[in-house]
Amino acid sequence: MKKLIYLLAVPLLIMGSCRKYVEVTQIGTRTLTLTSDYRAVLDNNSVMENGYGMPIYSCDDTRFLDTTKQKKLTDIYQHAYSWQAPYLTETQGDVDWETLYKSIYVCNQVTDGVLTSQGTDEQLKKTVYAEALVHRAYFYWCLVNMYAKQYDASTAATDLGVPLLLTPDLFASLHRASVATVYAQIITDLQAAAPDLPDLPDYKTRPSQAAVYALLARTYLCEGDYAHASTYAGQALQLQSSLANLNTYVNNTSAIPRRLQDPEIIFSKVQSGTNYQGIQLDTALLSLLGNNDLRYVLFVKPGGSFSPSFNGYGYWRYRYTSEGIYQGPSVPEMMLIKAECAARTNDAATAIGTLNTLRQQRFAPADYTSLPVGTPTAALNAVIQERRRELFGTGMRWFDQKRYNKESALAETVTRNFLGTDYTLAPNSNQYVYPIGTKYTLLNPELEQNPY
């Protein structure tokens, strides 16, 4: 029987079996019957707007130099920060894994039943179905980029991805699909969804054609398919291209828009967990930003501004609206994808021109200087730096690190000291692939663990 899940919080043991990849609670449930029931399911933002968390700790934007703050981290986040697997004990749950698969389960409920639901609005049924495909594609993008190797065309067909569950069956096989298969499903879902979605959404928490194109651009970028990434980023920007001029908010931070009104957000996804607040920023990132960049002026604050306080500086953007850390695709991200693809195809002028259009909105007029057009290599390096400035604090840097490591010219070794011990993250290390929670592999023997 299909159920409408209003709350996903308390563990439910699956009766008569050890199979349990996710905790699903059916509290305050009723049978899904009407098309409006399925519409309500997808409008439950507490389930459908979820993002990811651990990459915020693992990426090199984060650097806990304050030993007091280091000691206050829970054991799970200590492991994520120092890249030391396993992250979890046999009884601990992985919040990212469970949250994303819970959301996928709901998507699968919708795709399984909405087209035959009771209701006369056939277009609404198709639209809700399409929205579920887009949400599911996003969640699988998160999972495959966290728990699998970076996409590599030469090995993706055999590299282990994640369990690819497409029906609401809690007893489905948890054999891991290949990275190539998961990516193919993401693209298939997105392309299938586009015709039944509006150009722009009524609410930014709902998928749209702009969201489809943005997610396709992000996906193809991770595949290294720069032609398709550029095409889809351009299509997203044709539908939505508005930028926020940060000068507007320097003397009036109360005017910083919430996510539903933010002109830059294309598709809203957030990390709202309290464990990702007061994140200390790396000194190299702070130097890259510089004091005049309005992203530094507005979105970086001294550790004394946080509670508990710490020595150093932390990410502040989410504190203005108290809605969590924004992680969904945005107009600036699409511009950066366009710029990167241009640089990689030897069009330095387009790459730098796109960066300058963005940067004009990030500096006071007196502090703004246009970047010069140089070589394609210099343009690519400028894009990489600008991505770090624009997307810091969101965890996106982790995914960038993974894909840059496939190129020797861009690969970097990261080191950090944690509680007196030095840790090293080498390019293409197995440490870039998060371990699957031990309790899931114990309960599901076919769920193969990542090497570490």
N, C-alpha and C positions, 0 to 999 in steps of 0.2 A: 504494500500500500504506500502510495506517495504521501509524504508528510510536508507540511509547511513548518519550517523551523524558525521559531521566533527568538530562540536563545540557544547559543552554543557555548556552554560553559562547563558543565559537570560531566565527568567521564561516564560513558556507558560501555560496559563490558559486552562484547559480542558473544551471545550465548552459544554454547556448543562448539566453539572453535577458538583457536589461538590467533586467528587472523585479525589483526587490528593495526591499521596504518594511520588511523586518525580517530580522535575521540569525538563522537557525535552524540549530542544530547537532544532528545525530542521532548521538550517541555512546552506546555501550552500549545500543543499541536492540533491541527485539524486537517482533514483531507484536502489536498489541492484539487479544486474542481473548476472554478471560474478562471477565465483569462485574467481577471483582476487579481486573483490570488497570486498568479505567477508574476504579474506586474509588481505586486507588493513585495514579493520575495527579492526581486532584483533591486528594489528601492530601499532595501535594508542595508544602509551604509555601514553599519557595524560589522557586517559580514562581507559585503561586496566591494568596499573601498580599501581593503587591506593592502599594505605593501610588505616590505621586507625589513629586517632589523639588523641581523648580525653583520652584514657588510659595513655598517656604520662603524663598528668597532674594529673590523679587520683592515680597512683601507688605510692608506698612508696619509689621508687628511687628518686622521685622529692620532694624537700623541699625548699620552698621559705622563707628563713630567712630574706632576705632584704625587709624591709617594703616598700621601694620605688618601688621595683619591684612588690610587692603584689598589690599596688595601681594602677599599670599600666595595670594589667590584665583586659581584657574585662569581662563583667558580666557573659557571658557564661562560660569562663574558670575559673572565680572565683567560680562558682557553681560546676564545675567539680573537681576543686582542693579541695574544702571543702566538697564535696559529698552532697550538699544541693539541692535537687529537689524542684520544677521543674527547669531545667537548662535554659529553653527558654520561651520567652513570646509567646503570641498568633500569633505574626507576624514574629518571628525569625525562620530561618531554621536551621536544624541540618546538618552541613557540612558532618559529617561522614555518617549519614543515607542517605542523598541525593546522595552523591558521590558513595557509594556502590551500591545503587539501580539503579543509572544511568548505572553503569558498568554492572550490572545484566541484565538490559534491552537490552543492546547491545549484551551480550552473548545470550540472548533469540532470538534476531533477527538472529543471526548466526545459532543457532541450528534449527530454524524454516525454514531456506531457503537454506543453503549452499549445502545440499545433492542433491537438484534439480536445482542448479544453472547452468548457461551455462558454459561449459568447458569440456574438454575431459580427464582431469587428475582425475580419480576417487579416487585415493589414496590421492591426495591433498585435495579433498572434505572431506574425512574421517578424515584426519589429522586436518584440520581447525575445523571441528565439535568437535573432541576430545579436541582440545585446548580450545574451548569455554566452554566445560564441566569443565575443570580444573580451568579456571578462575572463573567460577560461583561458584564452590565448595569453592574456597578460599574466595570469597566475602561473601558467606553465613557463612563460619566459623567465619569471623570477626563479622558479624551481630549477630549471635546466641550467641556468647560469650560476646557481649557488652550489648545486649538488652534483655537477658533472663538469667534465673538462671543457675548456674553451673550444668553441666550434672550430674544427680544422677539416677542410674539405677532403683531405687525404685519409683521415681516420674517423670521421664523424659516423660513418656507417657501422663501425664496430665499437666505438667508445660508448661506455654505459651512460645512458641518460637518466631518466626517472620513470617510475611507473606511470603509464599513460592511460588514465581512467576516463572513459568517455560515456559511461552509463552510471546511474545511481545504484551501483551494486557494491555493498560493503564487503562482499566475499569474492570480489574479482581477483584475478591473478595479479600479484605484485612484482612479477618479473619486470626488470627495467628495460624499457625501450631504448634504442640507440639514440645518441644525440641527434643524428640526422632525422630519425623518425619523429622525435619531439619537435624539432624545428619545422619539419614539413607539416605537422599537424597545426602548429601555431599559424603558419602562413595560410594553410587551407581554411582554417576557421575564420581568419580575418578577411580573406578574399570572399568567402561565402557570405559573410555578414554585410558587406558594404552596400549591396543594392537595396536592402530593406531598412536602411538607417537614414536619418536626416543629415544634411550637410553639417549642421551644428546642433548641439543638444538643447533641450529645454533647461536642463541642469547639467553642470559639468561632471556630476557623478554618473551620468548616463553616457553610454557610448554613442558615437556619431561617426559619420564618414571621415571627418577630420581625425578622430581618434584612431580609426582603422589605419589610415595612411601613416599617422605618426608611429603607431606600433609596428607597422610593416617596415618603416624606415629604420627604427631602432633594431628590429630583428635582422634585417639585411646588413646593417652596419656590423653587427656581431658576427655575421657569417663572412664578412669581408667582401660582400657583393656590393661594391660602391656605386655601380650604375643603378641598380634597383633602389638602393638606399637613397640616393640623390633624387631619383624620380618621385619616390613616395614622400620624402621630406618636402619636395616642391609642391606636390599635390596637397599636402596638409597645410602648407603656408598659403596656398591659393584660397583656402577656405577660412583660415584664421592666421593673421599675421601681426596682430597688435602687440606692442611692447609697452611696458610701464617705464616711464621716465623716473628714475630714482630721485632725481632732484626734487620732485614733487613732495617727497616724504621726509626730507632731511629735517625740516623744521615743523613737521606735522606727522609724526609716526602713527598717530591715531587714524590717519587716512589710508594706511597700508591695507589693501583690500583682503577680505576673507576669500577663501578658495572659490566659492561660487561666483564671486564678482571679479576675481583676478583675471585681467585681460590676457594674461600669458598662459594660463593653464588650459590645456586642450582636453585632458581627461584626468579627473582627480583620483589619485591614489595617495594614501597617507600612511605613515608609520606613527601611530598615536601612543605607543607604549611609553610609560614613564621611565623605563630603563634606558631610554635613548636621549635623555635630557641632560644638559650640562656636560656635553661632550667637549673635551679639551682639544684644541686645534694644533696641528703641527706647525712648528716655527718656520719651516720651509714654505708652507702654504701662506702663512702670514706675510712673509717676505715677498712672495709672488704677488699677493694682493697689493701691498703697499698702502700707505696711510691715506692716499687721496682717492682710491677706488671707493665709490659709494657702497659697494657690496661689503667692504670692510667697515666703513663708517656706520652702516645701518645693521649689519648682520653679524658683527663680531663684538663681543663685550668682554671686559675683564672678568676673571674668575670670581672677583668679589661681588659681581652682580647676581651670581647664581646662589642657590641654596640647596645643599651646603656649598660654601665658597671653596675656591681652590686657587692655587698659584698658576698664572698663565691666562689664556684667553679661550673663550668658548663660542660655540655657534648659537646665535640668538634669534634667527629668523622666525622660528616657530613660536617664539614667545609673544610676538605681537598679536597673533590671532588665536593662540591656544587651541589650534586645530590639529596639531601634529606636524610632522615633517613631510613636506610635499615631495612626492616621488613619481607622479604620473608624467607623461610626456607634455612638453610645453613648447611654446613658440621659440624661446631661445635655444632649446635643445634641437629643434628642427633646423634652425639657422646654423647651428654648430655642425650638424650632420652635413648640411649642404656645403659648408665651408670645408670640412674635412674631405669630402668626396671630390670637391674641386681641386684641392691641393694634391690629392692622390692621383689625379688625372692631369697634372701639370698645368692647371689653370690657377696660377697664383693670384692673378688680378681679381678673379671672382671670389676666391677664398678670403683674401684680405679685405676686399670691399664689403663682404658679408660681415666679417668680424667688426669692421669699423662702424657699420650701421648699428650693431648691437652695442658696441662700446660707447657710442655717443650718448646712450641712455644710462650709462653707468658712471659718468663723471660729471662734475660741475663744468660748465663751459670753460672756465679759466684753467682747469686742470686737464682738459682733454687734448690728446695729441693723436693724430691718425697714425696707424701702423703703416710703415712703408711697404710697397710691393717689392718683394725680392724673388728669390728662387722658390720653386715648389717645395723644396725641403724646408726652407725657412718658414714658408707659409704653413706647412704641416706642424712644425714645432709651435708656431703661434697659435694654431687651433688647439693643440693639446693643452697648452697653458691656459687658453681662454676657457676650455671645458672645465678645467680644474677651478678656475675663478668663479665661473657661473654656477656650477653644480655642487660646490663643496657643502658638506654637512648633510647631504642626502643619501650617501652610500653609493652613488653612481660611480664614484671613483674606483671602487673595487672591481667593477665590471670592465672599466677602462684599463686598469692595470692588467687584468687577465688577457685582454685582447692585444694590448701593446706588446706583451711578452712574446707573442708569436713572431715578432720582428726583432732581430738582433739589434738593430739601430735604435730601437725604442725601449728595449727591455732594461729593467732596473732591478737591482737587489735592494731590499728594504731591511733595515735592522732597527731594533728597538730594545731598550732595557726595561725590564719589568721585574720589580721587587728584587733588584740586584743581579739579575741574570740577563745576559744578552741573547736575543733571539734573531734569527735570520730567515727571511723569506726570499728564496731564490726564484728567478724567472722560471715559469712553467712547473714549479714545484707542485707535488701532490697536495701541499698545504693550501693551494688555491681552490681546492675542491673540498667543500665541507663534508665531514663524516655524517653518515646517516645515523640517527639516534639508535643506540644499542638496543633499547627495548623493542624497537620496531623490527630489527633484524632477528632478535631472539624469538619474537612472536610469529614472524613470517620468514621461514628459512630460505625461501626463494629470493628474498630481497637482499641482493648482494651488496656487501659493504664496500666503500671506497678505500683504496690503499692509503695508508699513512705511516 
